[in-house]
Amino acid sequence: MIHKIVFTGPESCGKSTLVELLAQKLQLPFVPEMARPYINNLNRKYTYDDLLSIAMLQMSEEERIKAMFPPLLICDTDLLTIKIWCDDKYQRCEHWLNHAWVDRTPSVYFLCAPDFPWQPDPQREDPHRRETLYQVYKDHMVKYKLRFIELKGTVEQRLATVMKHLEGDSQQLY
């Protein structure tokens, strides 16, 4: 069984940076966030149906990387983000997405706090709601009794926290 870890949280909180650094440090492939390239290729605003397409792409990319049989599956976001995005933006979420998210629960979530300065980006939408959305993520993890570790501080501090937990869990995760 391949153990899966997911970096999650609101926009502009260092998820992609951490994933890339960790994957490089461990010399492992990683599952990128599929929303970014999908939305970059749209010539219009995204819709609810686009979020469902992104969910399918995210699962497909996860399966593609998993087929490489890495000792650890490192994910830059997962279906939880798309579920929260659907609920928050459109006040609805398809049953299949909720079930798929539960079926694909990782060994551990690394929940990234929004304590970095906001980095403007054409795809980012909520510079003033990061704390609120952070709490939404945390509430989901508590409600569903998911294992998660909060990451705060600098990139270096966050990476050190991740490594400490991976090394401490090495017998379980590898």
Residue, then its C-alpha position, 0 to 999 in steps of 0.5 A: m500500500i502506498h501512503k499518501i500525504v496531502f498539503t492543503g489549505p487556503e490560497s497563497c499559503g505555501k502548499s506548492t512550494l512545500v510540495e516541490l521542496l519535499a519531493q526534491k528532498l526525497q527524490l520522489p514524484f508528486v501530484p500537482e494541483m490540476a486546477r491551475p493548468y485547467i483554469n489557465n487553458l480556459n478562455r472564460k470564467y470557470t463554472y461549477d462543471d469545471l470544478l467537477s472536471i478538475a476533480m476528475l483530472q486530480m484523481s487521474e493525475e493521482e492514479r498516474i503518479k501512484a502507478m509509478f509506485p513511489p514509497l510515498l504519494i505526495c499531493d499538492t491538494d486533493l479532492l477536499t479542496i475541490k469539495i470546499w470550493c464547490d460548497d463555498k462558491y456554489q453552495r453544493c457538491e456532487h455526492w460522487l465527489n463527497h464519496a470520492w474524497v472520503d475514499r481517497t483520504p490520505s494518511v495525513y494532511f498537512l494543513c498550511a496556515p495563511d501566515f504568509p503574505w498574500q501573493p497576487d495571482p490571476q487565479r487567486e480570489d480570496p485575499h481577505r478570507r484566508e483565515t475563514l477558509y483555513q478554519v473551514y479546512k480545519d473544521h472538515m478535518v475535525k468533523y471527519k476525524l482526519r489526521f492532520i498537522e498544522l504547518k505555520g511559520t517560514v517555509e524552512q520551519r514548515l519543511a522541518t515540521v513535515m520531515k520530523h513527522l515523516e521521520g517519526d512515522s517512517q515505519q508507518l509511512y514507508 
